[in-house]
């Protein structure tokens, strides 16, 4: 409980004791008025202050105004205990919702713990702690056991186990050694690591995650926008209704003014829209918080809402459904020796961070002399073109060979084939194979069980490889040999096949997936191994690269939307009923308090369930 909440609790307890004493003390006349006014001031002065301040700023019709008007009106009518009672229970409800919101925020604000406080740089034989912002790309930092990794980089010395739970929700540690990439925000559990920094702090994983989290509340769901607009018109309407209820019956029917004014005040207390205004945003906040605990970052409640309406899920292949850990399984030279073919391919691909490029360098197994390489050009969807020792090397798929006018031939093996051309002459090809992620097949099956109409795979890989992967995973359809523009075109076709309210989600990880992620209704990126461009273009980020988390995100989304709908129906239903009863004199001030505070507490309790999500 925060300091502010503790102060409020003290005020509530003090006023409750004073209120209880009022029934034991011989109070009458001015003394009775003064006593109840004092109790009222203790518990409700901040509500009166907020109401006055908001009126001064032109914001008249809110819950503070309704509470102030209703309770002051009760005082005017001489109903002192009812005025104090209404304010007391209202403040109890406010304290409760403040506490509930605070609890819901914990899962998200816990992410802020991943923000590194410092980085260790070795200078003159001693470690110096500096601000992560001061560390440049290429600097060597030292991470001791128990410290957070402050920046993204590559381990150059040491081995350890990394705690990635804050980023991925994964409880098992990740083993790393020299040559492995590490991302900021993880905790070094055991050994001493020396890491070469690959990204500045502003571009690091931890910085991007914090930015996503901090901005998630700015993108509201349709239900939240509805409630905002609803409250804007609803409150003035009920105030006007209360005024008419107080004036018209006595004027037209000749009833008691006190009776109808009291009914109008009860009407005002009942009409306070706290339950809706508080519980709906809290439900979405809880859903986003629950998702973050499972290693799923949702950039806004609008995306969480859209996810529940998904009908078609489209996947990239490499790095999304497959591990993206390629291995050279065959080298088929044509005009060059096998070793020379592998050397030229590794050098030409040395500046690329694509999984295929990494596998070629790994198979080469020798240090890369970057001074031998120049004029590197990465051709999206085709491959790489570069000069190695002055020779023009083209390394890529058959489309690249056709583009450069090189005569080539395909391979009989299934896998990704990298063709190599030297100064326009075909040198041979290298076969690289990938493996399917362990949970990929289960992820597809889970999505179909949840009612997803179509599961589609789009890949730039060869048809034989794509067909094998699609069959293995049980996908509905696939399209192979696609360029980034082709993927967008296929997504456009699929968008026309969904229903009016249905949504299409695209799941990818590579830089060439960024255009498709942006075009889809919902873009989902693999955050652990995924590229920065994909993560920035996506609406939802899976921090541990597990496809099964897509179904988890959808379950969280559907549960959150169920809670939102429950709260809307319950709040409006109860309030509508008691408003009618209050208008005809069948609802007391106690019933009004229940309709306001009681309904709010029940709605907030229900909203808090959104936080308790199961990721499996």
Secondary structure in CASP SS format (residue, H / E / C, confidence):
PFRMAT SS
TARGET T0000
AUTHOR 0000-0000-0000
METHOD secondary structure of the structure
MODEL  1
X C 1.00
X C 1.00
X H 1.00
X H 1.00
X H 1.00
X H 1.00
X H 1.00
X H 1.00
X H 1.00
X H 1.00
X H 1.00
X H 1.00
X H 1.00
X H 1.00
X H 1.00
X H 1.00
X H 1.00
X H 1.00
X H 1.00
X H 1.00
X H 1.00
X C 1.00
X C 1.00
X C 1.00
X C 1.00
X C 1.00
X C 1.00
X C 1.00
X H 1.00
X H 1.00
X H 1.00
X H 1.00
X H 1.00
X H 1.00
X H 1.00
X H 1.00
X H 1.00
X H 1.00
X H 1.00
X H 1.00
X H 1.00
X H 1.00
X H 1.00
X H 1.00
X H 1.00
X H 1.00
X H 1.00
X H 1.00
X H 1.00
X H 1.00
X H 1.00
X H 1.00
X H 1.00
X H 1.00
X H 1.00
X H 1.00
X C 1.00
X C 1.00
X C 1.00
X C 1.00
X C 1.00
X C 1.00
X H 1.00
X H 1.00
X H 1.00
X H 1.00
X H 1.00
X H 1.00
X H 1.00
X H 1.00
X H 1.00
X H 1.00
X H 1.00
X H 1.00
X H 1.00
X H 1.00
X C 1.00
X C 1.00
X C 1.00
X H 1.00
X H 1.00
X H 1.00
X H 1.00
X H 1.00
X H 1.00
X H 1.00
X H 1.00
X H 1.00
X H 1.00
X H 1.00
X H 1.00
X H 1.00
X H 1.00
X H 1.00
X H 1.00
X H 1.00
X H 1.00
X H 1.00
X H 1.00
X H 1.00
X H 1.00
X H 1.00
X H 1.00
X H 1.00
X H 1.00
X H 1.00
X H 1.00
X H 1.00
X H 1.00
X H 1.00
X H 1.00
X H 1.00
X H 1.00
X H 1.00
X C 1.00
X C 1.00
X C 1.00
X C 1.00
X E 1.00
X E 1.00
X E 1.00
X E 1.00
X E 1.00
X C 1.00
X C 1.00
X E 1.00
X E 1.00
X E 1.00
X E 1.00
X E 1.00
X C 1.00
X H 1.00
X H 1.00
X H 1.00
X C 1.00
X C 1.00
X C 1.00
X C 1.00
X C 1.00
X E 1.00
X E 1.00
X E 1.00
X E 1.00
X C 1.00
X C 1.00
X C 1.00
X C 1.00
X E 1.00
X C 1.00
X C 1.00
X C 1.00
X C 1.00
X E 1.00
X E 1.00
X E 1.00
X E 1.00
X E 1.00
X C 1.00
X C 1.00
X E 1.00
X E 1.00
X E 1.00
X E 1.00
X C 1.00
X H 1.00
X H 1.00
X H 1.00
X H 1.00
X C 1.00
X C 1.00
X C 1.00
X C 1.00
X C 1.00
X E 1.00
X E 1.00
X E 1.00
X C 1.00
X C 1.00
X C 1.00
X C 1.00
X E 1.00
X E 1.00
X C 1.00
X C 1.00
X C 1.00
X C 1.00
X E 1.00
X E 1.00
X C 1.00
X C 1.00
X C 1.00
X C 1.00
X E 1.00
X E 1.00
X E 1.00
X E 1.00
X E 1.00
X C 1.00
X C 1.00
X C 1.00
X H 1.00
X H 1.00
X H 1.00
X C 1.00
X H 1.00
X H 1.00
X H 1.00
X H 1.00
X H 1.00
X H 1.00
X H 1.00
X H 1.00
X H 1.00
X H 1.00
X H 1.00
X H 1.00
X H 1.00
X H 1.00
X C 1.00
X C 1.00
X C 1.00
X H 1.00
X H 1.00
X H 1.00
X H 1.00
X H 1.00
X H 1.00
X H 1.00
X H 1.00
X H 1.00
X H 1.00
X H 1.00
X H 1.00
X H 1.00
X H 1.00
X H 1.00
X H 1.00
X H 1.00
X H 1.00
X H 1.00
X H 1.00
X H 1.00
X H 1.00
X H 1.00
X H 1.00
X H 1.00
X H 1.00
X H 1.00
X H 1.00
X H 1.00
X H 1.00
X H 1.00
X H 1.00
X C 1.00
X C 1.00
X C 1.00
X H 1.00
X H 1.00
X H 1.00
X H 1.00
X H 1.00
X H 1.00
X H 1.00
X H 1.00
X H 1.00
X H 1.00
X H 1.00
X H 1.00
X H 1.00
X H 1.00
X H 1.00
X C 1.00
X C 1.00
X H 1.00
X H 1.00
X H 1.00
X H 1.00
X H 1.00
X H 1.00
X H 1.00
X H 1.00
X H 1.00
X H 1.00
X H 1.00
X H 1.00
X H 1.00
X H 1.00
X H 1.00
X H 1.00
X H 1.00
X H 1.00
X H 1.00
X H 1.00
X C 1.00
X C 1.00
X E 1.00
X E 1.00
X E 1.00
X C 1.00
X C 1.00
X H 1.00
X H 1.00
X H 1.00
X H 1.00
X H 1.00
X H 1.00
X H 1.00
X C 1.00
X C 1.00
X E 1.00
X E 1.00
X E 1.00
X E 1.00
X E 1.00
X E 1.00
X E 1.00
X C 1.00
X C 1.00
X C 1.00
X C 1.00
X C 1.00
X E 1.00
X C 1.00
X C 1.00
X C 1.00
X C 1.00
X E 1.00
X E 1.00
X E 1.00
X E 1.00
X E 1.00
X E 1.00
X E 1.00
X C 1.00
X C 1.00
X C 1.00
X C 1.00
X H 1.00
X H 1.00
X H 1.00
X H 1.00
X H 1.00
X H 1.00
X H 1.00
X H 1.00
X H 1.00
X H 1.00
X H 1.00
X C 1.00
X C 1.00
X C 1.00
X C 1.00
X C 1.00
X C 1.00
X H 1.00
X H 1.00
X H 1.00
X H 1.00
X H 1.00
X H 1.00
X H 1.00
X H 1.00
X H 1.00
X H 1.00
X C 1.00
X C 1.00
X C 1.00
X C 1.00
X C 1.00
X H 1.00
X H 1.00
X H 1.00
X E 1.00
X E 1.00
X E 1.00
X E 1.00
X E 1.00
X E 1.00
X E 1.00
X C 1.00
X C 1.00
X C 1.00
X E 1.00
X E 1.00
X E 1.00
X E 1.00
X E 1.00
X E 1.00
X C 1.00
X C 1.00
X E 1.00
X E 1.00
X E 1.00
X E 1.00
X E 1.00
X E 1.00
X C 1.00
X H 1.00
X H 1.00
X H 1.00
X H 1.00
X H 1.00
X H 1.00
X H 1.00
X C 1.00
X C 1.00
X C 1.00
X C 1.00
X C 1.00
X C 1.00
X C 1.00
X C 1.00
X C 1.00
X C 1.00
X C 1.00
X E 1.00
X E 1.00
X E 1.00
X E 1.00
X E 1.00
X E 1.00
X E 1.00
X C 1.00
X C 1.00
X E 1.00
X E 1.00
X E 1.00
X E 1.00
X E 1.00
X E 1.00
X E 1.00
X E 1.00
X E 1.00
X C 1.00
X C 1.00
X E 1.00
X C 1.00
X C 1.00
X C 1.00
X H 1.00
X H 1.00
X H 1.00
X H 1.00
X H 1.00
X H 1.00
X H 1.00
X H 1.00
X H 1.00
X H 1.00
X C 1.00
X C 1.00
X C 1.00
X C 1.00
X E 1.00
X E 1.00
X E 1.00
X E 1.00
X E 1.00
X C 1.00
X C 1.00
X C 1.00
X C 1.00
X H 1.00
X H 1.00
X H 1.00
X H 1.00
X H 1.00
X H 1.00
X H 1.00
X H 1.00
X H 1.00
X H 1.00
X H 1.00
X C 1.00
X C 1.00
X C 1.00
X E 1.00
X E 1.00
X E 1.00
X C 1.00
X C 1.00
X C 1.00
X C 1.00
X H 1.00
X H 1.00
X H 1.00
X H 1.00
X H 1.00
X H 1.00
X H 1.00
X H 1.00
X H 1.00
X H 1.00
X H 1.00
X H 1.00
X C 1.00
X C 1.00
X C 1.00
X C 1.00
X C 1.00
X C 1.00
X C 1.00
X E 1.00
X E 1.00
X E 1.00
X E 1.00
X E 1.00
X E 1.00
X C 1.00
X C 1.00
X H 1.00
X H 1.00
X H 1.00
X H 1.00
X H 1.00
X H 1.00
X H 1.00
X H 1.00
X H 1.00
X C 1.00
X C 1.00
X E 1.00
X E 1.00
X E 1.00
X E 1.00
X E 1.00
X C 1.00
X C 1.00
X C 1.00
X C 1.00
X C 1.00
X H 1.00
X H 1.00
X H 1.00
X H 1.00
X H 1.00
X H 1.00
X C 1.00
X C 1.00
X E 1.00
X E 1.00
X E 1.00
X C 1.00
X C 1.00
X C 1.00
X C 1.00
X C 1.00
X H 1.00
X H 1.00
X H 1.00
X H 1.00
X H 1.00
X H 1.00
X H 1.00
X H 1.00
X H 1.00
X H 1.00
X H 1.00
X H 1.00
X H 1.00
X H 1.00
X H 1.00
X H 1.00
X H 1.00
X H 1.00
X H 1.00
X H 1.00
X H 1.00
X H 1.00
X H 1.00
X H 1.00
X H 1.00
X H 1.00
X H 1.00
X H 1.00
X H 1.00
X H 1.00
X H 1.00
X H 1.00
X H 1.00
X H 1.00
X H 1.00
X H 1.00
X C 1.00
X C 1.00
X C 1.00
X C 1.00
X C 1.00
X H 1.00
X H 1.00
X H 1.00
X H 1.00
X H 1.00
X H 1.00
X H 1.00
X H 1.00
X H 1.00
X H 1.00
X H 1.00
X H 1.00
X H 1.00
X H 1.00
X H 1.00
X H 1.00
X H 1.00
X H 1.00
X H 1.00
X H 1.00
X H 1.00
X H 1.00
X H 1.00
X C 1.00
X C 1.00
X C 1.00
X C 1.00
X C 1.00
END
